[in-house]
Amino acid sequence: MPVLEVRPWFRLGQAIASSVQLLGENPGWHLEDYGANWRDCWARVTWSQLGKDFLINGASFGLGYAAGPALDALGEWLSGAEEGVRATPYGELRGNLPESYQANHLNQNAAYRDVIPSNKGLANAMEGNAFTDPGTPHYDFHESLENFWDQYREGGALEGSTPTNADYTNALENALKAGGLSAEEAESLAAQAAQQQAEYGLSPSDLVPRVPGSINQVPRP
């Protein structure tokens, strides 16, 4: 796993959640082992999973299994309080938005649909039509992603190669910022997208399932 980067403080808690699980799985570790290994816990574990980690490894810490559900509930509350913006499954978000908004897959459906079911893919609401409304947040988001994908398409500088999931997650974060989200919001949504990749068995170093074709956006005026 990559070494933990400097992130907002709530990511530190996520890394600790990962390290709690590692320590529970390796009760023979000495403290120096624990200290060395927790630094390598990338922020892929959500706050809600913190409670689950304690539940699963409760025997190692003498917490007892009864504490797990309460910690899980606390984790859910902290997640909403600290991450600031929460992604929603596409199937739940689509059809429940104002007329000018569309549900936007974070793990782009054309790239991940063979692994992550479309309706379960995490999404956020973005204003505008991604194809026909230049200058709107949804158009700008996909314009940024198209620039990323174009590198790997015919004629691109990286034609013939495929990006990793980590490459895509970085591009996603940049695209969200291009679509008007704050750096903190973009980082949070990108982290949630990466977490969903992991839940479906995709590691950061794995190649994305497929490089999508162009969405052929209407050119800017």
Phi, psi and omega in degrees: 000149177293154177293143180303127178272170176285118184224170173306156191298334181293337176293330177300318178297323178296319178295321178296322178300318177296318183290330175300317180296317179298318181294322178296327180278347182229068185297346180276355181299145168273169183300324180292328176296316180299313181298322181288324187275331183293334180294338181268006180275100178292152187285072178252354181258125182283165178298325179297328180285343177304314179297320180294321178298318178293324178295312182296319186254020185303324182298327182291335184249001179069025183276329183086146186289338182296337183284340186303306182301321180294318178294323178297315179297319177298320178299318179299318180294316179297323181300313180293325184286323189261328182283336171081326181220132184242136175280156182230142175305137185307318182296333178275329184276320182298135179086357180239033183237157174302160188303326185273003183248153175230151174282131186243114177298133175282309170275099191314127187302319181296338180265328190243000188296337178287346182242314181256115180305138186307311184290339179267348180297133180295141184218162172230163179273132178225139181282139175100164177269128184297337186261326193237003184240074179305139177091350177274159182304318183291321176297313182296323176302309183287331175299318178296315178295323178298321177298323177293310183294328183302333178299329186260355180270174181305128180089351180280162183297334182246025180307135179095347177252169182230135180287159174277168175297326177295320177300315181296317182299322176296317179295322178299314180300317178296321180294321178296321176293322177297331179276009172101359179282153177290163179301320180293318179294316180298318180295318180296313180295320178296322178295321178293322177296318178296321178298319179293323174304313181297322180296335178260018173085014181259121178270161179303328183275349177292152175284147177301150183303322179199150174271117184286155174287168181297143177271357175053059176296148173298131181299153173293150180300000000 
